């Protein structure tokens, strides 16, 4: 059904695959995480890049012989550039335009592909209720009413534009695009959007530091926590210094114990 309340979802859609160079076969043996290795290439590539700086293929230091130990050292000394080699991509849905307005401010190491309101009609868009209001029946009803009113105006504006364009001889895809790009002005920030986000490990760590912190906006913090959960499953060694804090309002946030 159209204009239903939606909640955030984060799905992994792309990741770095690590391969030992043919020239180092037999000389360098990466630690294999059997369960997640296919999706944990980013953290193995970070280790390889660091070792390439010193040609330390034999892992002479027992403290850094494992991938976890090596990346722990990387985080301690701040050699963050090696984390820029590997990436993970997520398909994020059930989020608001308010969320993406903040998300796309993260530029270094990020790439975005967002749902187009020019090509995709907004009449059936989902409603993203701010986490602070979620579950409040009275406020959710008000937000649904506000969306219905916005959709009514959207339909009026789009219909007016299509009529005007038809009189000018503009039809088909061009007419639909131009009608929607004019009508989208009435859609509220709570309109659901969907976005593909790619970032390298260093960029994801910065995102978590900024957006999963207690002072961050609740919606972007909620999504940041979902992304953190995915990173813990896929590249746990790259985020091993982050800790989860339970806040007084019942939500969660992250803090780092790295130097």
Secondary structure in CASP SS format (residue, H / E / C, confidence):
PFRMAT SS
TARGET T0000
AUTHOR 0000-0000-0000
METHOD secondary structure of the structure
MODEL  1
X C 1.00
X C 1.00
X C 1.00
X C 1.00
X E 1.00
X E 1.00
X C 1.00
X C 1.00
X E 1.00
X E 1.00
X E 1.00
X E 1.00
X E 1.00
X E 1.00
X E 1.00
X C 1.00
X C 1.00
X C 1.00
X C 1.00
X C 1.00
X C 1.00
X H 1.00
X H 1.00
X H 1.00
X C 1.00
X C 1.00
X C 1.00
X C 1.00
X C 1.00
X C 1.00
X C 1.00
X C 1.00
X C 1.00
X C 1.00
X C 1.00
X C 1.00
X H 1.00
X H 1.00
X H 1.00
X C 1.00
X H 1.00
X H 1.00
X H 1.00
X H 1.00
X H 1.00
X H 1.00
X H 1.00
X H 1.00
X H 1.00
X H 1.00
X H 1.00
X H 1.00
X H 1.00
X H 1.00
X C 1.00
X C 1.00
X C 1.00
X C 1.00
X C 1.00
X C 1.00
X C 1.00
X H 1.00
X H 1.00
X H 1.00
X C 1.00
X C 1.00
X H 1.00
X H 1.00
X H 1.00
X H 1.00
X H 1.00
X H 1.00
X H 1.00
X H 1.00
X H 1.00
X H 1.00
X H 1.00
X C 1.00
X C 1.00
X H 1.00
X H 1.00
X H 1.00
X H 1.00
X H 1.00
X C 1.00
X C 1.00
X E 1.00
X E 1.00
X E 1.00
X E 1.00
X E 1.00
X E 1.00
X E 1.00
X E 1.00
X E 1.00
X E 1.00
X H 1.00
X H 1.00
X H 1.00
X H 1.00
X H 1.00
X H 1.00
X H 1.00
X C 1.00
X C 1.00
X C 1.00
X C 1.00
X C 1.00
X C 1.00
X E 1.00
X E 1.00
X E 1.00
X E 1.00
X E 1.00
X C 1.00
X C 1.00
X C 1.00
X C 1.00
X C 1.00
X C 1.00
X C 1.00
X C 1.00
X C 1.00
X C 1.00
X C 1.00
X C 1.00
X E 1.00
X E 1.00
X C 1.00
X C 1.00
X C 1.00
X C 1.00
X C 1.00
X C 1.00
X C 1.00
X C 1.00
X H 1.00
X H 1.00
X H 1.00
X H 1.00
X H 1.00
X H 1.00
X H 1.00
X H 1.00
X H 1.00
X H 1.00
X H 1.00
X H 1.00
X H 1.00
X H 1.00
X H 1.00
X H 1.00
X H 1.00
X H 1.00
X H 1.00
X H 1.00
X H 1.00
X H 1.00
X H 1.00
X H 1.00
X H 1.00
X H 1.00
X H 1.00
X H 1.00
X H 1.00
X H 1.00
X H 1.00
X C 1.00
X C 1.00
X C 1.00
X C 1.00
X H 1.00
X H 1.00
X H 1.00
X H 1.00
X H 1.00
X H 1.00
X H 1.00
X H 1.00
X H 1.00
X H 1.00
X H 1.00
X H 1.00
X H 1.00
X H 1.00
X H 1.00
X C 1.00
X C 1.00
X C 1.00
X C 1.00
X E 1.00
X E 1.00
X E 1.00
X E 1.00
X E 1.00
X E 1.00
X E 1.00
X E 1.00
X E 1.00
X E 1.00
X H 1.00
X H 1.00
X H 1.00
X H 1.00
X H 1.00
X H 1.00
X H 1.00
X H 1.00
X H 1.00
X H 1.00
X H 1.00
X C 1.00
X C 1.00
X C 1.00
X C 1.00
X C 1.00
X C 1.00
X H 1.00
X H 1.00
X H 1.00
X H 1.00
X H 1.00
X H 1.00
X H 1.00
X H 1.00
X H 1.00
X H 1.00
X H 1.00
X H 1.00
X H 1.00
X H 1.00
X H 1.00
X H 1.00
X H 1.00
X C 1.00
X H 1.00
X H 1.00
X H 1.00
X H 1.00
X C 1.00
X C 1.00
X E 1.00
X E 1.00
X E 1.00
X E 1.00
X E 1.00
X C 1.00
X C 1.00
X C 1.00
X C 1.00
X C 1.00
X E 1.00
X E 1.00
X E 1.00
X E 1.00
X E 1.00
X C 1.00
X C 1.00
X C 1.00
END
